[in-house]
Amino acid sequence: MKIIVTDTPSQAFEQAADMIAAEIRASSTPVLGLATGRTMESIYRILVRQHEAGTLDFSSTTSFNLDEYAGLPATDPNSYHRYMHERLFAHVNMPARGIHVPDGVAPDLDAECAGYENAIRTANGIGLQLLGIGETGHIGFNEPPSAFDSRTRVVKLDAITRRQNSSMFDNDPEQVPSHALTMGVGTILEARRLLLVAVGAGKADIIDKALNGPVSEAISATAVRLHDNATIILDKASSAVW
Ligand code: GLP
């Protein structure tokens, strides 16, 4: 596991974007695993800038997002479909057929999850999986406890997560959907490379637990330590305890 600590959050975002851009350039058929959340917004902004400058071509890229809220259609302003469209997909030349985000309103959510696993397999697996970390230590929406061999499935969101993500929902945790579809920890661990990014003092505690605590299904992010090609990019503030 490689841990990079930068002085500022923007340096962390730049380094993460550089790794993603390198992955895209290195393969004729790059497959990215993408994440959402505030941390990722700046990273996508950098990638869009590179694309607009003509230095990054997404035309042969396939992507799989980690998760989506159950019950939110793609058109909902708080859906991860919409998040990804607004921050990345609408601004780059990734072919629509290559974009995958779990469908939160599929008639059969379990079948949707199984189909998602199949689609990842058909694409030959994920080359680089981008990850953030939630206050509960979740990666994707793998709330504690999540088995390290768990697959894409419907999960119940932790009260802490609903509070953490409520800024997008009138600051009302009750308005945050109670369930989500997420790649499993096992699905994530099968990516050929992992890239976890965290910035800010608010993440210092959970980063400490994720990196120094016992590897345990009680904190999904500790699974990253089991992967043999994982990079963690932190800024000084999020690495303070570590
Ligand atoms: C959501 C996503 C996670 C993400 C987390 C962190 O819960 N499902 O994949 O890691 O947010 O978000 P932020 O970057 O806003 O702290």
Boltz pocket constraint, residues with backbone or C-beta under 6 A from the ligand:
constraints:
  - pocket:
      binder: B
      contacts: [[A, 35], [A, 36], [A, 37], [A, 38], [A, 39], [A, 40], [A, 66], [A, 67], [A, 131], [A, 132], [A, 133], [A, 134], [A, 138], [A, 139], [A, 140], [A, 141], [A, 161], [A, 165]]
      max_distance: 6.0
